[in-house]
Structure formats: C-alpha cells, structure tokens
Amino acid sequence: MRILIVTDAWRPQVNGVVRTLTETARELAGFGHTVEFVTPQDFTTLPCPTYPDIRLSLFPGRRVAQRIETFAPHAIHIATEGPLGLAARGYCMKKKRPFTTAYHTRFPEYVHARVKLPVKVSYAWLRRFHNAGRAVMAPTRSICDDLTTRGFNNVVLWSRGVDTELFTPGERDRLATAPPRFVYIGRVAVEKNIEAFLKLDLPGSKWVVGEGPLLPRLKKDYPDVYFAGVFPQHELARFYRAGDVFVFPSLTDTFGLVLLEAMACGTPVAAYPVAGPLDVVGDSGAGVLDWDLKKACLEALTLDREHVRRVAERFSWTAAARQFEANLHARALPETALATQQG
C-alpha cells in the first residue's frame, strides 16, 4: 500500500508528533508499505506567532495537490491541522478522496493558554476539520472518549510505543548535582505547565531538558534550576537514566511519549491524574499520580526501577504501527477505484 502522510510538524522540531510519525513510517516500511511525507521542508515557510520553532507553509495548495497526484497513494493521512493539513483536506474534499486524520495535540487548550480564545470555539473548528475524514485517530481510550463526547465522528485508537533498545536502564552518571534529581524533559512552553514543577519545594536538584519559547523567562525566574538544551535521543536516554524521578506536570498532553521513555530507562514518573498519565502510568506502579505534585514526586522516589522498566516494555512501536495500518486498511481507497480515478 502506498501511504501519504501530510504533516505541518517535522524536523528539526523535537516533539511527540515528529517522533510518532517517524517511528510509524519506519515500522510501516518494514511491513512492506511505501510511505511518503509532505512536510514544511518542501515549502517556503514563516515562523508561527508565539512559537517560532514551528514553521508554517505559505500557499501550499497547488504543490500539495501535485504531490498527491504524482504519488497516487492508496491512503492519505493528515496528521496536523496546519496549512499543509488544510491544503490536503481541501484537495481530498474536492476530489472526493477518502482520508484519515489524527488528534495529536489538545490544540484548543494550547491556543487558550496563549491567546485566551474560548476552547469551545477551537473545538467547533476542529470538529469541522476532522469530521470530514473517514476516521480521526487518537492516542488513548480516554482521549477517544473525550472527542466522541465533544461530537467528533469515527474516533479510533492509535496508541504509541517506545524504543526499548535505545531507552534502557544503565549508568546514571549524566547529572552531577545533589540527589535526589527530579527531571523534566520536553518542550519548554506554557502549555506544559512546567512552573508547577519548578515551584515545588523539593530536596536535591531540578533539571529541565529541552527548549521552547518559555525558556528565557524560566531561566531568569528559577536560577536554582539546572537547564540543559536539546539533545539527540541517545543523549536524552542518559538524562532519563540519571533522574531519580521524571516529573510530568502537563495537564493537556494527549499521551506523553516522554513518560514511556523515562519508564523504559527505569525512572519512575510523578504526574497529575489526567489523560495521558492515567492511560500510560495508571495504577501500574511505574509512577505516582496525585493532584499534590510534591507528594507524587516524593512517593515516586520509593518505587522499584526494575518494575518501572517492565511496565514500559508493554508498549511497542510495532503494535502501534499495526493499529495505524489497520485503521488505514479499513478506510483506504481500493486499488480499482484508484485506477479509475487516475484513468
């Protein structure tokens, strides 16, 4: 099957969407599929207001249409709701081509955190965007249920995985600061609620690994916190291992791949009991979920790191890609219909 994935989120961004798409494409190629991407790298772009690391493609409609027609995919998957996603959706609607979409990010909550646009306005727009497709793929059961409650149609599960060969227990010498070491790894942006972690009165030391628009202010406001930059995955594994607790203060993530990466390294999680942590950690014993984040951090120190690793081993990118593949098969354009359209 020829699969075209259209995404506004792509390298050099380092985030869960990019990680998910690259790992899924790798697995799909191993299954024998041909996968091609339409990304901002192929277009003239400008920086997204309030988040310059995200590049917005300018006037992509004609080139997106050309890419689709040249590749002649059996399945079109629109991963994001940005300019490229809108262009691909417009083409599919005009040509009556089936497509699927994905809900990677709580976009309404993120927009509200930045510009205070009511979430009901954003959700109304997202319903219109996604309900035009054959299915919208969401990463957890709780997110599927939430979207269905909000009026989204044909919501199906597409879970996530972790590379258990890259993210492994091992030497814990990366952070030469006072123990216990509490670590956050991820985007440094307002929607991640990082200050809920940084404000805590905790023993030992705190680390923030990553970058984003909030970083300069956090460095200024929290001089006692250790801030590291962006690192390749193999180096991130060393940060995860060295942490005594991985702190995940987000209230809006749909999954949280970093949770699995930390757990695969044997590092227990402290988080709020919200979608994402509830689905990934739950009552597995791999972390502590509590509305009192300080309590969660301190209790997580007592967890067995070998057990934490075993919980992470339940997740795999192969299984997640098989879900994606099954969702596409059920809604892809049959080859006979494709030949008719091309003719």
Beta strands, then each sheet from edge to edge (+ up, - down):
strand 1: 2-6
strand 2: 34-38
strand 3: 45-48
strand 4: 51-57
strand 5: 75-78
strand 6: 100-102
strand 7: 135-138
strand 8: 155-157
strand 9: 181-185
strand 10: 205-209
strand 11: 226-228
strand 12: 245-248
strand 13: 269-271
strand 14: 287-289
sheet 1: 2+ 1+ 5+ 6+ 7+ 8+
sheet 2: 3+ 4-
sheet 3: 11+ 10+ 9+ 12+ 13+ 14+
end
